[in-house]
């Protein structure tokens, strides 16, 4: 091979690698601004990462990952927690099994990566270095959008200084908890795509600027960052919901991607994501599937048998991991370790009759050969019947238990039921107290009054943005009904069971004309208000907590009152539906203040209320928590 031939082949390979990199870049982040949103989110999540167990359910996932990393599906040893009988574990055939096997399998490669890194260098230093690299990449991306080099050079020096500070303050990290760290890192990375996909969705429906502002509201104005590094399904659910909405939007637009060239593929991908999510949490996946089908099929421009067959094949393939895991554990393809039970809890006894007696009600004669088929159909319908029962129960709950609904969605107070179950102070905020900015959704009321319904079946086909609106509303209502009858609970902290409502709520109120125009016209005012609320209002809040609060329960209730105090004027403005002139500026300030109040609660919760000892990933955050003692 001559030198000329070698150079030519190298150039061709470089071009192929460059095209591959750009394709992967476009698929994951959409554009450079999407990558910036991802990096900023990862950096924030790393700041708040605590390498400890926040909720007992995480013991089940960690023990499940430990067993799977050793080649066992069943949990064989309680490496984490008091034993194998922890919340979320299910018993079949005399053995204990975990839950959420989808994220357990996704975390498996990270276990081996962390074990490899532990053998080379101290684990905390490695994780601090990875966070510093993410921060440096963010600085580089921010420098791209500025005219001068001062952001790049000054930011690089700051990153180097923060790395040195963290190394100086570092203490050894328990290397025996790599399964926990792998689970946390998996959930963190998945959660980081929630604002990215929301940005991509709203940047195509509206503008890139509005997409970025929506990502800011979702990231710091809701409990997303609080749950991002906690091994629970909630952050995963939020990402799946916005990904399904994005795929549904793209399925109504001409395909222009380098990989997907037919918009029907996006439609099939939406169902595929729901099927894969069943491997994580079957009840919510079933709800998403029903909501998606109810919105997609009646409004689709093409429902030919060939198209529906393709979607069905993709959906069936996406269910294979779920089915195989169920067969290995319970012997039934539709009986996951956890299913919706009629009693209102997520239990494993809901589908206990999915076995061989399914056709017992069919008498002899001609129908006898059909008994196995009828039994299978009956077993397959049982999850849908259970879901229907839960939704009906949730619909009746506001009439039967209005106080519980009020405590779950509006004002937590000191709900006696939650306090008695926990045996401790009430630390459960309502949905509105956790994210006061969601009150802007009441602005939909004046919009609904002017809404024109389709005049005939010929108008049933919805355009891309309207079909996403319909899916978001349907899913929002479905989640509310699914959990209405079982809230409030004693260990929800920030209405975690209602977590999908946070990204859906942000999407829905940003779509309102008054909110959209106010943020578009006064986006700088919004960002300055958020920053001022966090920097100045945060200091005022710290003083209030230090002077007036005695215990974590009182601290949470103080934040609840601050959140409601910011939500009330925001709700009044949203109901007015005005966005011109001074009204738009006032609305923007109120939106920024509500977002900042939630961010202050998030920071204090991480540093003070749930510091979990010296468990912060970044030593500088641990040092800050030791300096800040408020009660």
Number of C-alpha atoms within 10 A of each C-alpha: 5 7 8 9 10 11 11 12 12 12 12 12 12 12 12 12 12 12 13 13 12 15 15 14 15 17 14 15 19 18 13 13 20 26 20 20 23 25 24 22 28 24 20 17 24 25 20 24 26 26 22 20 18 16 13 14 19 25 27 28 29 28 28 32 30 26 21 18 18 10 9 12 20 20 23 17 13 18 18 21 16 10 12 24 16 20 15 21 22 23 17 13 7 7 13 20 25 30 23 24 24 18 22 26 16 15 22 18 13 18 21 15 12 20 16 12 14 17 10 10 10 15 20 21 21 15 18 21 16 14 23 21 17 20 24 21 18 23 22 18 20 16 18 14 10 11 8 10 12 11 18 20 14 12 19 18 13 15 19 14 13 17 20 14 14 22 17 11 13 18 14 9 18 13 15 12 17 23 28 25 27 25 26 26 21 23 24 25 18 20 28 26 27 26 28 29 27 26 32 24 25 23 17 15 17 17 14 17 16 22 25 22 20 25 27 20 28 26 27 24 31 31 24 26 28 23 24 28 27 27 30 21 21 20 28 27 24 23 22 24 26 26 23 25 25 24 23 27 25 24 25 21 16 11 16 11 12 13 11 12 12 15 20 23 18 23 25 22 21 28 27 23 22 27 25 22 27 25 26 23 24 24 22 21 22 18 21 27 20 18 20 24 14 14 21 22 13 14 19 16 14 13 13 8 9 10 14 16 13 15 21 15 14 20 21 15 15 21 22 15 16 25 21 15 21 18 15 12 23 20 16 20 18 23 27 31 27 23 22 24 19 17 13 18 15 16 18 20 16 21 22 11 14 20 15 12 13 18 19 12 10 15 10 9 7 8 10 14 11 11 19 16 13 18 20 16 13 16 23 16 12 16 21 16 13 20 21 16 18 25 22 14 20 23 18 15 20 16 10 13 12 12 14 22 24 17 20 28 20 19 22 26 20 17 19 11 14 21 17 12 12 14 10 12 16 25 24 30 27 27 28 23 32 29 31 30 33 30 27 29 21 19 24 18 14 14 14 9 8 8 9 7 8 11 8 7 9 7 10 14 18 19 15 16 22 14 22 28 19 20 25 26 17 18 23 20 15 21 20 19 21 25 21 25 24 19 21 26 19 20 18 18 19 23 25 25 21 22 22 24 24 26 27 23 21 23 26 22 22 24 20 19 15 27 23 18 19 26 26 18 16 16 19 12 17 25 22 14 21 27 18 15 22 23 13 10 17 20 13 13 20 15 13 14 20 15 11 13 17 12 13 20 17 18 23 25 21 17 20 26 15 18 24 22 15 23 26 17 18 29 21 15 24 26 19 15 21 19 22 14 10 11 16 23 19 21 28 29 23 25 32 28 29 31 32 31 32 28 27 21 27 21 18 19 17 21 24 20 20 14 21 17 14 18 18 23 24 28 23 19 22 24 16 12 22 14 11 14 12 20 14
